[in-house]
Amino acid sequence: MKNIRQWVTTVVLVLIALELLAIVSFLYGEIDASGNIAIIKVEGPITDAQKIVDGLIKFRENDKVKAIVVRVESPGGAVGASQEIHDEIIKTKAIKPVIASFGNTAASGGYYIGVACDHIVSTPGTVTGSIGVITEFFVVEEVLKKFDLKWEVIKSGANKDIGSPLKDLSDDQRKLMQDMIDDIYEQFVEAVASGRKLDLEKVKELADGRIYTGRQALSLGLVDEMGSLQRAVEIAAQKSAILAKDVDTFYYPKEEKTFFQSITGQKTLLPKNFSVQYLLR
């Protein structure tokens, strides 16, 4: 019985070591290039730019990578993160072609990213546009009063609690918020006008927050052509003088799979509770 326990313990420790090695390999090798056209995926709400920015920097400095396709599947997100990615694309396309491929949705911040690219390929049914800025918050002041609840706020300045759900905005605070939104909106419109080479006033006519289909966006000059991801790859190859037979694409970020998940479809061979207990200990 003792020998069996020792054998089981040894096997479990080996499995843990292999899985940790696979995780480390994934973390260190995630942005290694394995082809000549990188497809960078921008998926879901845009909240953090770092991973995408890291990929853009890595691939523009790698001579093996001749072009980049930015695949956008996003309804938008944070202003700052969208701008960071936008600006990094501008730097990158000065060195090698960067093509945007719009999937089901490429709106608001997703569209902001797209206008930085050399060329935008969209499907006819893509939901895009939504050029605008919004901020919103709940106000529960009247609800609290109904329950005879009071609150105290100690602040260092008149506007430190701006946007608090505990009180309505004053007229001055509402103007401050509107001025901020208007300034960000102007930045967005200027980015679209510059990236799409459109008249600023024309962009403002289109930029009232409405969404467009890909086909509508094409007629308005907001995208360049209809097509799939494959079409975007073809354009990237043409712009970087890669022959069709030599096209070798790879995706970034890689899907987060451990060694065991790649061979079994499961994230680990170890029982979930055992893994948690091991980490806590």
N, C-alpha and C positions, 0 to 999 in steps of 0.2 A: 504493500500500500504506500509506503514511504517513497519507493522508487517511482510509482505512478504520479504521486504529488509533485515530485521533483521534475519529472518529465513534462507534466502539464504546465508547471511554473515556467520552465525553460521555453516551451513553445509560446506561451502568452507573452513573455518578455521579448522574444524574437519578433513576434507579430507587432508589438508596440513599437519596437525599434524601427522596423521596416516602414510602418505607417508614418512615424515621425520623420524618417529620412525622405519619404515621398513628399511630405508637406514642405519640408525645407527645400527640396529640389524645385518644387512648384513655385515657392516664394522667390527664390533666386533666379529661376529661369523663365519667369512669366513674360518678360519683355525681350527675350532673345528672339531675333529674327530667324525665320525658317523658310523664307521665300522672298520674292522680289516685289510683291505688292502686299502691303499691310492693309487689312480691313479692320478699322478701329470702330468698335461698337459703342454707340451712345444710347443706352437703353433706360427707359423709365424716367421718373422725375430727376431733374438735374439738381443735385444738392451739394456735390463735392467734385471739384475739377481735377484733383491731384492725379488720379490714376490715368485719366485721358491725357493730361498735360505731360506726364512722365512718358507715355507712349509716343506722343508727337515728338518730343525732344529726342528720345532714343532712336526713333526711326529716321528722323531727318539727318541725324549724325551718322547713320549706318549706310555705308556706300552700297551694300548689298540690296537694300530696299530702294527701289527706283521711283515708287509712287505710293500714295496713300489714298484709300477710299474711306471716308467717314460715313458709316452706316447709322442713320438717325432713326430711332424708334422712341420718340419722347414727346410728351405733351408740353414740355417746358420745365421751369423750375426757378431756382435762385438766380437773381440778376448777376451777382458777382461771379458765381461759378460759370455761368454761360459766357460772360465776358472774358474770363480767363481762357476758356477753350477757344473762343473766337480769336482772341489776340495771338494765341500760340499757333493757330492755323495760318494766320497772316504771316507770321515769321517762317513757318514751314514751307508755304507755297512759294516763297522767294527762292527756295533751294530745290524743291522737287514738286511735281504736280500733286494737288490734293483735290479729290473729286467727292462731292456729296451724293449719297444715295438715300432718298427718303423712302421709308417703309410705310406702315399703316398710318403713323402719325409723326409729323415733324412740325410742331406748332410752337409759337411763342419762343421760349429759350432754345428749343430745338431748331426753329427756323433761324434764329440769331446765329447759331453755330454754322448753319448751312451757307449763309450769305458770305461767310469768310472764304469759302472754297472757290477754286477756279471754275467749277462747272457744277450745276445741280441737276441730277437725274431724279425724277419723281414718277411714281405710278399715277395713273389717271385718278384713282380713288383715294390717294393720300389725303389725309386731313392736315392742312398746313395753314400758314398765315398766323392769325391771332396776334398780330403785331400790336402790342400794347403792354401796359403795366397795371397791376392791381395789388392792393393790400386791403385786408379786411380783418375785423375782430368783433367779438361779441361785446355788448354793453348790458350789464345786469344790474345797473344802479336801481332801477325802479322795482325790480324783483326783490332785491334785498330790503328795500324800504317797506314793501308789503309785509315782510316777515319781521319788521321792526329790528332789522340787523344794521349795526353801525360799523364803520371801519375808520381806521386812522392811517394816514399816509404821511410819512416824514420824508421830505425830499430836499435836494440841494438847489433846485432851480424850478422855475415855473413850469417848464416843459419836461421835467424828468419823468413824469408819469404819463406822458403822451401815449395814447393807445391803450391805457389801462381799461379793463372791462368794468372797473368799479365806478367809472364816471363818464359822462358825455364829453366829447371834445368841445373846447371853447372855440369861438370863431377864429381866434388867432392861431390856435393849434390846428384847426382844420385847414387853414391857409398854409401853415408850415408843411403839413402832410401833402397837400395838393401841389405845392411848389416842388417838393422832393419828387413826387410821382411824375410831374411834368418834365423835370430835368432828366430823369431816367428814360422817359418816353422819347425825348429829343435825342438822347444817345442812341437809342434803338433805331429810330428813324434814320439818323445819320449813317449808322452802320449798314442799314438796308440800302440806302441811296448810294453809298460808296461801293458796297459789294456788288450790287446789281447794276450799277452805272445808270441809275434812274434819277430823274429830277426830284429834288427834295419835296416840292409841293405835291407832285404826283404821288409820292410814297405816303404823304400825310393823308391824302384822300383815301388810300387803301388801308391805312393803319388806324382803324377805329376799333380794333379788337375782333373784327369778324374773322371767321375761318373760311377757307377756300378748299375746293378739291384740287388735286394736282393739275387737272385739265384747266380749271379756271385760273390757277396760278400761272400756268404756261401762257395763257392769252394775255395776262397782265404783266408779263415780264418778270415774275417772281421766281420762276425756275427756267431751266434751259431746254429740257426735253423730257419726253415720256420714256420710261424704260425701267427695267428691273435692276437689281444689284449687279447682275451679270453685265448689263450694258454699262454700268458705271465702271466696272473692272476693265471692260474693253476700251473705254475712253482713257482710263488711267494708263493702260498699256500703250495706246497710240501716242499719248502725250509724252511718254517716257521712252519711246522707240523700242518697246519690247515686242518681239514677234509673238503672234498668237500661240504658237507651239511652245513658247518658252515661258508663258505666264505661270507663275507659281504663287498662289495666294495663301495667306495665313491670317488667322483672326486674333485680335487683342481687344480686351483682356481674355485670357483663356478661361474656359469653363472650370470652375473650382472643383476639381475631382482629386481625391486621394488615389494612391496606388490601388487600394483594394476596390474602390468604387469603379475604377476603370476596367477592372477585370470581372467584377461580380455584379455591378450595378447598385451595390450598397456602399454607404459611406464608411463602414467599418465592419470587420468580421467579429469584433468584440461586442458583447452585450452593452447596450446603451448605459445601463446603470453602473456596470463595471468601469466603463470609460470615465464616467463622471466621478466615481469614487477614487479612481486612480489619480485624476488631475487634482482633486481636492486634497489628497494626501501628500 
